[in-house]
Amino acid sequence: MRINVFASMVAFAVGAVAIAVSAEGSQEDRTETFRQLELFGDVLSRIEADYVSDTDQAELIEAAIEGMLTSLDPHSTYHSPDSYEDLRVSTRGEYGGLGMEVTRRDDFITVVSPISETPAERAGLRTNDRIIAVDGDSIIGVSVDEAVEMMRGAVGEPVTITISREGDDPFDVTLVRDTIPLRTVATRIEDGVPYMRIAGFNERTTEMVHEGLTELQNEYGAELPGLIIDMRYNPGGLLDQAIGVTDVFLDGGEVVSTRTRDPRETQRYNARPGDRLNGAPIVVLINEGSASAAEIVAGALQDRERAELIGMTSFGKGSVQTIIPLRGGRDGALRLTTGRYYTPAGRSIQATGIIPDIQISSWALEDEDPEHSAPQISSEADLPGALENENGAHREETDIAAVEQPPADWAEDEDYQLSRAKEILRSMMESQQAALQ
């Protein structure tokens, strides 16, 4: 019976492919497509009939879909109905979890970046940490969705994860699941300097940036003379929110453009007139964990000469993903790479990243002591199957001699990049004030 059901599914797929094939496609191409679909059906039927134990056909088909999308690039994936609902919650609501973005790399669930003010960050998890077990159960080789499902749960419940970190023996970390908040923006006056942390881009980030600026102005007691925008370890998020946040600080002009495989579908997004800071100087902090939407904001402010970028070269994710619900989400959704984005100067940062105006490291790059050296710096280009830069550009090797590093006696628990950001912004504010006199 299930074979008959699958036969109907294959027949439907063949019909769909026949409709989708361009009229310009050759008969040989269409014949090969049909042959491959028949091969898929033959393999599934053989598994169903002869595999050593019973199989779940739905799971097999889902695995085949996941494999097909994984072969495209690291960011195209299939979301099951449950996973799709989790995706919607993470951009719109709250959930019980640990607060980190993870990816699968070489069969290991690997931390891309912890989210600010979450259990993962408070526990000291780092970029490139490998999570090899959850509550004692190995997760080596499992999918990202399976791993996330194991780590999420009711708020207040503990979960123990086993971490493999370069230079250390595997160790356990017990975290208490917390409500991972929608709030992605935090502000404060840092030693007299206005400071804004943007940890991600969800549906309310632009609104929260406006609210944060108002809070800063009230706390400062006057119009802001400058601002630090901290987007280190910001994994990105929604494109429209990156555009909205950039719009807050630009007085019109281009923010970003996106291009698909059809050059006629190029989209350009512009800021509206009106800079919320009225031209007050801005320093933007980025590092190797700043990705996607964070790079759109940083790249636009750099190209438009609206901000000074400091830190380390960003992650280099210059592709755009579109969420495509299947049957209204009842069959889950595809997360499909559909385009590339370009900064106002026409730069593609895919696999290259954005190089700051001033390169400053948080740690001593020449420290060879494994106990104190920095975690391995990863980038988009390191991901298996990553899209190449369409201009043939490659990520530049870090010239250690050109990177400002903390002095030898710098306290490890002090944020050197932020300290320098405050100094640089103060200098910019003084220069602007002197020019106005």
Secondary structure, 3 states (H helix, E strand, C coil): CHHHHHHHHHHHHHHHHHHHCCCCCCHHHHHHHHHHHHHHHHHHHHHHHHCCCCCCHHHHHHHHHHHHHHCCCCCCEEECHHHHHHHHHHHHCCEEECCEEEEEECCEEEEEEECCCCHHHHCCCCCCCEEEEECCEECCCCCHHHHHHHHCCCCCCEEEEEEECCCCCCEEEEEECEEECCCCEEEEEECCEEEEEECCECCCHHHHHHHHHHHHHHHHCCCCCCEEEECCCCCCECHHHHHHHHHHHCCCEEEEEEECCCHHHCEEEEECCCCCCCCCCEEEEECCCCCCHHHHHHHHHHHCCCCEEEECCCCCCCEEEEEEECHHHCCCEEEEEEEEEECCCCCCCCCCCCCCCEEECCCCCCCCCCCCCCCCCCCHHHCCCCCCCCCCCCCCCCCHHHCECCCCCCCCCCCHHHHHHHHHHHHHHHHHHHHHC
